[in-house]
Amino acid sequence: MTKTKVKLGSVQETLLITLWARAVESAKSDRILRDTKSQEILEQIDYDFSKLEKAKGTQIGVCLRGLMFDDWVKSFLQENPSGTIVEIGSGLNTRFERVDNGQVRWFDLDMPDSMAVRKKYFSETERRKFIASSILDSSWIDAVKEVGYNPIMFVAEGVLMYFTEAQVKQVLALLVENFPGCYFVFDSMSPFMVKNQNQHDAIKYYSAKFQWGIKDIRDIEKWNDRYQVLEVKVMKDAPAEYYQRMGLFNSLIFSIPPFKHMFRLSLTKLG
């Protein structure tokens, strides 16, 4: 098989970390996620994934995060079968393949270079469309609005920590003004984790840098009284049989305050 090199910006290159994590996981007998699509893609990309072999914490963490995000999306689709999902910074994510109910309208939104890579391995359909744009560029909004005003959920997995706080505020403002009443699922980290990112077992190999950290995610409700944090999850909230695979050290770290909230997932409603 001829493998293809990919050309990506510094932040966009990190999509290969999550691709690798899911592909590795899918080969395990006690897998957290089944993702044969990621396995297929990984085998077709010419890239040195060997540098990630020791990033076991990230490998498990990415899959636990993906599982918990999937649960929120599935719950949304159970209540809104023909609703709309917008995956921000979709990279080579395979969430659509994992949760598609046959009715959802889906948008994969990412930077032009990431979308060019995505189009090599995924195809648009009547219900699934690709948008090559930064979330910060409002030009994507009309394309999403064209499907109507069905209930809508935005999902940003592994995205906002690469933004500045000002940019995060800009994203939230765009969503609440253009899609009032929408749901927004995203992950965030503490300032401590941002400060010590050079110790991160995967990101230390990349030039991309974490920028945004927030001590208490509920503080975003102070930014705008239209922001409501509905639920917050930490790694320990993952199913016990999977969480234990984090290993004794990581399991203890993510169980002890303040480290417990170094990384969290949030379900919010805007407007």
Short mmCIF file of the C-alpha atoms (twelve columns), coordinates in Angstrom:
data_MODEL
# 
_entry.id   MODEL 
# 
loop_
_atom_site.group_PDB 
_atom_site.id 
_atom_site.type_symbol 
_atom_site.label_atom_id 
_atom_site.label_alt_id 
_atom_site.label_comp_id 
_atom_site.label_asym_id 
_atom_site.label_seq_id 
_atom_site.Cartn_x 
_atom_site.Cartn_y 
_atom_site.Cartn_z 
_atom_site.pdbx_PDB_model_num 
ATOM 1   C CA . MET A 1   0.000   0.000  0.000  1 
ATOM 2   C CA . THR A 2   1.268   3.443  -0.955 1 
ATOM 3   C CA . LYS A 3   1.197   5.752  2.024  1 
ATOM 4   C CA . THR A 4   0.441   9.453  1.775  1 
ATOM 5   C CA . LYS A 5   2.207   12.286 3.568  1 
ATOM 6   C CA . VAL A 6   -0.029  14.935 5.088  1 
ATOM 7   C CA . LYS A 7   0.686   18.665 5.317  1 
ATOM 8   C CA . LEU A 8   -0.845  20.304 8.357  1 
ATOM 9   C CA . GLY A 9   -0.375  23.401 10.485 1 
ATOM 10  C CA . SER A 10  1.099   23.041 13.963 1 
ATOM 11  C CA . VAL A 11  -2.215  22.796 15.809 1 
ATOM 12  C CA . GLN A 12  -3.892  20.813 13.043 1 
ATOM 13  C CA . GLU A 13  -1.103  18.208 13.204 1 
ATOM 14  C CA . THR A 14  -2.377  17.173 16.634 1 
ATOM 15  C CA . LEU A 15  -5.346  15.492 14.918 1 
ATOM 16  C CA . LEU A 16  -2.900  12.666 14.226 1 
ATOM 17  C CA . ILE A 17  -2.556  12.076 17.982 1 
ATOM 18  C CA . THR A 18  -6.250  11.367 18.384 1 
ATOM 19  C CA . LEU A 19  -6.356  9.288  15.188 1 
ATOM 20  C CA . TRP A 20  -3.504  7.160  16.522 1 
ATOM 21  C CA . ALA A 21  -5.135  6.811  19.948 1 
ATOM 22  C CA . ARG A 22  -8.403  5.483  18.517 1 
ATOM 23  C CA . ALA A 23  -6.708  3.194  16.025 1 
ATOM 24  C CA . VAL A 24  -4.540  1.622  18.734 1 
ATOM 25  C CA . GLU A 25  -7.560  1.218  20.992 1 
ATOM 26  C CA . SER A 26  -9.629  -0.506 18.337 1 
ATOM 27  C CA . ALA A 27  -7.107  -3.343 18.181 1 
ATOM 28  C CA . LYS A 28  -7.506  -4.161 21.891 1 
ATOM 29  C CA . SER A 29  -9.778  -6.929 23.151 1 
ATOM 30  C CA . ASP A 30  -11.121 -4.723 25.977 1 
ATOM 31  C CA . ARG A 31  -11.436 -1.663 23.743 1 
ATOM 32  C CA . ILE A 32  -13.129 1.507  24.914 1 
ATOM 33  C CA . LEU A 33  -14.101 2.462  21.351 1 
ATOM 34  C CA . ARG A 34  -14.448 0.348  18.242 1 
ATOM 35  C CA . ASP A 35  -13.015 2.406  15.401 1 
ATOM 36  C CA . THR A 36  -11.950 0.349  12.404 1 
ATOM 37  C CA . LYS A 37  -12.123 3.453  10.212 1 
ATOM 38  C CA . SER A 38  -9.274  5.040  12.170 1 
ATOM 39  C CA . GLN A 39  -7.256  1.850  11.807 1 
ATOM 40  C CA . GLU A 40  -7.726  1.968  8.036  1 
ATOM 41  C CA . ILE A 41  -6.717  5.632  7.827  1 
ATOM 42  C CA . LEU A 42  -3.654  5.194  10.051 1 
ATOM 43  C CA . GLU A 43  -2.301  2.502  7.733  1 
ATOM 44  C CA . GLN A 44  -2.535  4.889  4.777  1 
ATOM 45  C CA . ILE A 45  -0.667  7.850  6.290  1 
ATOM 46  C CA . ASP A 46  3.091   8.277  6.011  1 
ATOM 47  C CA . TYR A 47  3.914   9.635  9.463  1 
ATOM 48  C CA . ASP A 48  6.186   8.744  12.376 1 
ATOM 49  C CA . PHE A 49  3.640   7.515  14.907 1 
ATOM 50  C CA . SER A 50  6.383   5.677  16.836 1 
ATOM 51  C CA . LYS A 51  7.057   8.791  18.938 1 
ATOM 52  C CA . LEU A 52  3.631   8.304  20.507 1 
ATOM 53  C CA . GLU A 53  4.161   4.704  21.590 1 
ATOM 54  C CA . LYS A 54  4.960   5.694  25.188 1 
ATOM 55  C CA . ALA A 55  2.065   8.172  25.441 1 
ATOM 56  C CA . LYS A 56  -0.162  5.613  27.160 1 
ATOM 57  C CA . GLY A 57  -1.961  8.157  29.333 1 
ATOM 58  C CA . THR A 58  -2.955  10.210 26.296 1 
ATOM 59  C CA . GLN A 59  -3.950  7.113  24.339 1 
ATOM 60  C CA . ILE A 60  -6.407  5.985  27.016 1 
ATOM 61  C CA . GLY A 61  -7.478  9.522  27.887 1 
ATOM 62  C CA . VAL A 62  -8.413  10.389 24.295 1 
ATOM 63  C CA . CYS A 63  -10.631 7.313  24.083 1 
ATOM 64  C CA . LEU A 64  -12.282 7.923  27.458 1 
ATOM 65  C CA . ARG A 65  -12.982 11.501 26.405 1 
ATOM 66  C CA . GLY A 66  -14.377 10.299 23.088 1 
ATOM 67  C CA . LEU A 67  -16.641 7.795  24.832 1 
ATOM 68  C CA . MET A 68  -18.090 10.427 27.176 1 
ATOM 69  C CA . PHE A 69  -18.583 12.897 24.321 1 
ATOM 70  C CA . ASP A 70  -20.337 10.161 22.332 1 
ATOM 71  C CA . ASP A 71  -22.709 9.573  25.248 1 
ATOM 72  C CA . TRP A 72  -23.737 13.232 25.304 1 
ATOM 73  C CA . VAL A 73  -24.283 13.254 21.531 1 
ATOM 74  C CA . LYS A 74  -26.299 10.025 21.678 1 
ATOM 75  C CA . SER A 75  -28.479 11.442 24.453 1 
ATOM 76  C CA . PHE A 76  -29.091 14.579 22.381 1 
ATOM 77  C CA . LEU A 77  -30.060 12.486 19.347 1 
ATOM 78  C CA . GLN A 78  -32.389 10.315 21.403 1 
ATOM 79  C CA . GLU A 79  -34.347 13.445 22.279 1 
ATOM 80  C CA . ASN A 80  -33.836 15.102 18.874 1 
ATOM 81  C CA . PRO A 81  -33.495 12.318 16.256 1 
ATOM 82  C CA . SER A 82  -33.444 14.758 13.333 1 
ATOM 83  C CA . GLY A 83  -31.341 17.359 15.129 1 
ATOM 84  C CA . THR A 84  -28.118 18.909 13.849 1 
ATOM 85  C CA . ILE A 85  -24.573 18.248 15.049 1 
ATOM 86  C CA . VAL A 86  -21.658 20.522 14.189 1 
ATOM 87  C CA . GLU A 87  -18.260 18.990 14.936 1 
ATOM 88  C CA . ILE A 88  -15.809 21.863 15.438 1 
ATOM 89  C CA . GLY A 89  -12.223 20.967 14.580 1 
ATOM 90  C CA . SER A 90  -13.344 17.593 13.276 1 
ATOM 91  C CA . GLY A 91  -9.894  16.552 12.078 1 
ATOM 92  C CA . LEU A 92  -10.108 12.846 11.255 1 
ATOM 93  C CA . ASN A 93  -12.700 12.171 13.927 1 
ATOM 94  C CA . THR A 94  -15.129 9.307  13.328 1 
ATOM 95  C CA . ARG A 95  -17.916 10.331 15.700 1 
ATOM 96  C CA . PHE A 96  -20.485 10.350 12.897 1 
ATOM 97  C CA . GLU A 97  -19.652 6.711  12.136 1 
ATOM 98  C CA . ARG A 98  -20.047 5.843  15.822 1 
ATOM 99  C CA . VAL A 99  -23.341 7.596  16.590 1 
ATOM 100 C CA . ASP A 100 -25.238 8.074  13.316 1 
ATOM 101 C CA . ASN A 101 -28.937 7.332  13.783 1 
ATOM 102 C CA . GLY A 102 -29.891 7.612  10.126 1 
ATOM 103 C CA . GLN A 103 -31.626 10.983 10.588 1 
ATOM 104 C CA . VAL A 104 -29.136 13.470 12.044 1 
ATOM 105 C CA . ARG A 105 -27.868 16.364 9.930  1 
ATOM 106 C CA . TRP A 106 -24.124 16.632 10.438 1 
ATOM 107 C CA . PHE A 107 -21.458 19.216 9.686  1 
ATOM 108 C CA . ASP A 108 -17.722 18.591 9.983  1 
ATOM 109 C CA . LEU A 109 -16.004 21.968 10.374 1 
ATOM 110 C CA . ASP A 110 -12.247 22.439 10.300 1 
ATOM 111 C CA . MET A 111 -9.400  24.507 8.900  1 
ATOM 112 C CA . PRO A 112 -8.795  24.185 5.132  1 
ATOM 113 C CA . ASP A 113 -5.624  22.079 5.490  1 
ATOM 114 C CA . SER A 114 -7.296  19.661 7.905  1 
ATOM 115 C CA . MET A 115 -10.372 19.442 5.693  1 
ATOM 116 C CA . ALA A 116 -8.229  18.688 2.637  1 
ATOM 117 C CA . VAL A 117 -6.824  15.671 4.508  1 
ATOM 118 C CA . ARG A 118 -10.264 14.666 5.753  1 
ATOM 119 C CA . LYS A 119 -11.650 14.581 2.217  1 
ATOM 120 C CA . LYS A 120 -9.112  11.905 1.291  1 
ATOM 121 C CA . TYR A 121 -10.758 9.445  3.669  1 
ATOM 122 C CA . PHE A 122 -14.371 10.605 4.145  1 
ATOM 123 C CA . SER A 123 -17.140 11.594 1.752  1 
ATOM 124 C CA . GLU A 124 -19.993 14.031 2.022  1 
ATOM 125 C CA . THR A 125 -23.562 12.775 1.835  1 
ATOM 126 C CA . GLU A 126 -26.992 14.371 1.786  1 
ATOM 127 C CA . ARG A 127 -26.982 14.470 5.595  1 
ATOM 128 C CA . ARG A 128 -23.282 15.051 6.187  1 
ATOM 129 C CA . LYS A 129 -21.443 18.112 4.892  1 
ATOM 130 C CA . PHE A 130 -17.892 19.433 5.201  1 
ATOM 131 C CA . ILE A 131 -17.012 23.077 5.831  1 
ATOM 132 C CA . ALA A 132 -13.418 24.282 5.408  1 
ATOM 133 C CA . SER A 133 -13.226 27.230 7.771  1 
ATOM 134 C CA . SER A 134 -12.006 28.394 11.132 1 
ATOM 135 C CA . ILE A 135 -14.737 28.465 13.765 1 
ATOM 136 C CA . LEU A 136 -13.655 32.082 14.341 1 
ATOM 137 C CA . ASP A 137 -14.604 32.998 10.746 1 
ATOM 138 C CA . SER A 138 -18.361 33.597 10.708 1 
ATOM 139 C CA . SER A 139 -18.629 32.603 7.026  1 
ATOM 140 C CA . TRP A 140 -19.598 29.031 8.024  1 
ATOM 141 C CA . ILE A 141 -22.738 30.149 9.868  1 
ATOM 142 C CA . ASP A 142 -25.021 30.513 6.842  1 
ATOM 143 C CA . ALA A 143 -24.293 26.960 5.665  1 
ATOM 144 C CA . VAL A 144 -25.441 25.558 8.998  1 
ATOM 145 C CA . LYS A 145 -28.494 27.810 9.172  1 
ATOM 146 C CA . GLU A 146 -29.636 26.582 5.760  1 
ATOM 147 C CA . VAL A 147 -30.688 23.222 7.229  1 
ATOM 148 C CA . GLY A 148 -33.278 25.007 9.347  1 
ATOM 149 C CA . TYR A 149 -33.630 25.650 13.029 1 
ATOM 150 C CA . ASN A 150 -33.720 22.094 14.321 1 
ATOM 151 C CA . PRO A 151 -32.240 21.600 17.797 1 
ATOM 152 C CA . ILE A 152 -28.494 21.892 17.376 1 
ATOM 153 C CA . MET A 153 -25.445 20.703 19.295 1 
ATOM 154 C CA . PHE A 154 -21.896 21.914 18.732 1 
ATOM 155 C CA . VAL A 155 -19.030 19.605 19.724 1 
ATOM 156 C CA . ALA A 156 -15.428 20.773 20.176 1 
ATOM 157 C CA . GLU A 157 -13.155 17.929 21.267 1 
ATOM 158 C CA . GLY A 158 -9.504  18.804 21.851 1 
ATOM 159 C CA . VAL A 159 -9.905  22.276 20.340 1 
ATOM 160 C CA . LEU A 160 -10.414 25.166 22.747 1 
ATOM 161 C CA . MET A 161 -7.241  24.631 24.782 1 
ATOM 162 C CA . TYR A 162 -5.257  25.812 21.734 1 
ATOM 163 C CA . PHE A 163 -7.191  29.112 21.686 1 
ATOM 164 C CA . THR A 164 -6.607  32.218 23.755 1 
ATOM 165 C CA . GLU A 165 -9.276  33.143 26.293 1 
ATOM 166 C CA . ALA A 166 -10.340 35.992 24.023 1 
ATOM 167 C CA . GLN A 167 -10.848 33.522 21.169 1 
ATOM 168 C CA . VAL A 168 -12.840 31.163 23.390 1 
ATOM 169 C CA . LYS A 169 -15.099 34.070 24.319 1 
ATOM 170 C CA . GLN A 170 -15.448 34.885 20.624 1 
ATOM 171 C CA . VAL A 171 -16.555 31.313 19.844 1 
ATOM 172 C CA . LEU A 172 -19.189 31.335 22.596 1 
ATOM 173 C CA . ALA A 173 -20.456 34.743 21.480 1 
ATOM 174 C CA . LEU A 174 -20.803 33.557 17.860 1 
ATOM 175 C CA . LEU A 175 -22.792 30.523 18.923 1 
ATOM 176 C CA . VAL A 176 -25.132 32.249 21.353 1 
ATOM 177 C CA . GLU A 177 -25.922 35.095 18.943 1 
ATOM 178 C CA . ASN A 178 -26.504 32.926 15.873 1 
ATOM 179 C CA . PHE A 179 -27.893 29.746 17.435 1 
ATOM 180 C CA . PRO A 180 -29.651 30.772 20.659 1 
ATOM 181 C CA . GLY A 181 -30.669 27.756 22.702 1 
ATOM 182 C CA . CYS A 182 -27.961 25.524 21.211 1 
ATOM 183 C CA . TYR A 183 -25.983 22.981 23.190 1 
ATOM 184 C CA . PHE A 184 -22.194 23.132 23.269 1 
ATOM 185 C CA . VAL A 185 -19.991 20.238 24.386 1 
ATOM 186 C CA . PHE A 186 -16.279 20.905 24.856 1 
ATOM 187 C CA . ASP A 187 -13.279 20.006 26.973 1 
ATOM 188 C CA . SER A 188 -11.013 22.332 28.925 1 
ATOM 189 C CA . MET A 189 -8.056  22.205 31.280 1 
ATOM 190 C CA . SER A 190 -6.778  24.012 34.319 1 
ATOM 191 C CA . PRO A 191 -4.115  26.753 34.220 1 
ATOM 192 C CA . PHE A 192 -1.828  24.287 36.051 1 
ATOM 193 C CA . MET A 193 -2.043  21.847 33.157 1 
ATOM 194 C CA . VAL A 194 -1.394  24.608 30.621 1 
ATOM 195 C CA . LYS A 195 1.633   25.777 32.607 1 
ATOM 196 C CA . ASN A 196 3.078   22.259 32.764 1 
ATOM 197 C CA . GLN A 197 2.294   21.178 29.221 1 
ATOM 198 C CA . ASN A 198 5.926   20.306 28.560 1 
ATOM 199 C CA . GLN A 199 5.340   17.270 30.775 1 
ATOM 200 C CA . HIS A 200 2.424   16.090 28.622 1 
ATOM 201 C CA . ASP A 201 3.302   12.663 27.248 1 
ATOM 202 C CA . ALA A 202 2.204   13.474 23.684 1 
ATOM 203 C CA . ILE A 203 2.037   17.237 23.147 1 
ATOM 204 C CA . LYS A 204 5.696   17.581 24.161 1 
ATOM 205 C CA . TYR A 205 6.572   16.191 20.717 1 
ATOM 206 C CA . TYR A 206 4.617   18.920 18.897 1 
ATOM 207 C CA . SER A 207 5.068   22.632 18.320 1 
ATOM 208 C CA . ALA A 208 1.395   23.346 19.080 1 
ATOM 209 C CA . LYS A 209 0.878   24.941 22.486 1 
ATOM 210 C CA . PHE A 210 -1.987  24.940 24.950 1 
ATOM 211 C CA . GLN A 211 -3.100  28.512 25.648 1 
ATOM 212 C CA . TRP A 212 -6.419  28.554 27.476 1 
ATOM 213 C CA . GLY A 213 -6.807  27.268 30.992 1 
ATOM 214 C CA . ILE A 214 -9.621  27.944 33.444 1 
ATOM 215 C CA . LYS A 215 -9.697  26.947 37.100 1 
ATOM 216 C CA . ASP A 216 -13.462 26.473 37.389 1 
ATOM 217 C CA . ILE A 217 -15.363 25.934 34.143 1 
ATOM 218 C CA . ARG A 218 -18.533 27.319 35.722 1 
ATOM 219 C CA . ASP A 219 -16.819 30.697 35.672 1 
ATOM 220 C CA . ILE A 220 -17.904 31.024 32.035 1 
ATOM 221 C CA . GLU A 221 -21.398 31.716 33.404 1 
ATOM 222 C CA . LYS A 222 -19.946 34.993 34.674 1 
ATOM 223 C CA . TRP A 223 -18.933 35.932 31.124 1 
ATOM 224 C CA . ASN A 224 -22.565 36.044 29.979 1 
ATOM 225 C CA . ASP A 225 -25.767 35.275 31.858 1 
ATOM 226 C CA . ARG A 226 -26.958 33.357 28.771 1 
ATOM 227 C CA . TYR A 227 -24.310 30.655 29.314 1 
ATOM 228 C CA . GLN A 228 -25.464 27.730 31.416 1 
ATOM 229 C CA . VAL A 229 -23.208 24.819 32.407 1 
ATOM 230 C CA . LEU A 230 -25.529 21.811 32.601 1 
ATOM 231 C CA . GLU A 231 -23.052 19.052 33.442 1 
ATOM 232 C CA . VAL A 232 -19.334 18.650 34.072 1 
ATOM 233 C CA . LYS A 233 -17.427 15.371 33.848 1 
ATOM 234 C CA . VAL A 234 -13.875 14.495 34.813 1 
ATOM 235 C CA . MET A 235 -11.855 11.449 33.767 1 
ATOM 236 C CA . LYS A 236 -12.928 9.508  36.830 1 
ATOM 237 C CA . ASP A 237 -16.538 9.742  35.611 1 
ATOM 238 C CA . ALA A 238 -15.729 7.307  32.814 1 
ATOM 239 C CA . PRO A 239 -16.937 3.712  33.297 1 
ATOM 240 C CA . ALA A 240 -14.837 2.091  36.037 1 
ATOM 241 C CA . GLU A 241 -13.755 -0.868 33.925 1 
ATOM 242 C CA . TYR A 242 -12.190 1.532  31.421 1 
ATOM 243 C CA . TYR A 243 -10.936 4.175  33.825 1 
ATOM 244 C CA . GLN A 244 -8.749  1.649  35.642 1 
ATOM 245 C CA . ARG A 245 -6.724  1.274  32.468 1 
ATOM 246 C CA . MET A 246 -5.290  4.720  33.157 1 
ATOM 247 C CA . GLY A 247 -2.942  2.935  35.532 1 
ATOM 248 C CA . LEU A 248 -2.503  3.324  39.275 1 
ATOM 249 C CA . PHE A 249 -0.524  6.578  39.184 1 
ATOM 250 C CA . ASN A 250 -2.823  8.422  36.754 1 
ATOM 251 C CA . SER A 251 -5.913  7.020  38.473 1 
ATOM 252 C CA . LEU A 252 -4.729  8.451  41.784 1 
ATOM 253 C CA . ILE A 253 -3.742  11.793 40.285 1 
ATOM 254 C CA . PHE A 254 -7.144  12.283 38.653 1 
ATOM 255 C CA . SER A 255 -8.861  11.396 41.923 1 
ATOM 256 C CA . ILE A 256 -7.180  13.957 44.173 1 
ATOM 257 C CA . PRO A 257 -8.234  17.632 44.306 1 
ATOM 258 C CA . PRO A 258 -7.070  19.913 42.741 1 
ATOM 259 C CA . PHE A 259 -5.668  17.493 40.147 1 
ATOM 260 C CA . LYS A 260 -9.084  15.906 39.740 1 
ATOM 261 C CA . HIS A 261 -10.215 18.956 37.777 1 
ATOM 262 C CA . MET A 262 -7.057  19.453 35.718 1 
ATOM 263 C CA . PHE A 263 -9.079  18.242 32.758 1 
ATOM 264 C CA . ARG A 264 -12.845 18.247 32.398 1 
ATOM 265 C CA . LEU A 265 -15.648 17.902 29.863 1 
ATOM 266 C CA . SER A 266 -18.610 20.236 29.863 1 
ATOM 267 C CA . LEU A 267 -22.144 20.176 28.501 1 
ATOM 268 C CA . THR A 268 -23.484 23.710 28.209 1 
ATOM 269 C CA . LYS A 269 -26.537 25.483 26.857 1 
ATOM 270 C CA . LEU A 270 -26.134 28.888 25.270 1 
ATOM 271 C CA . GLY A 271 -29.045 31.306 25.329 1 
# 
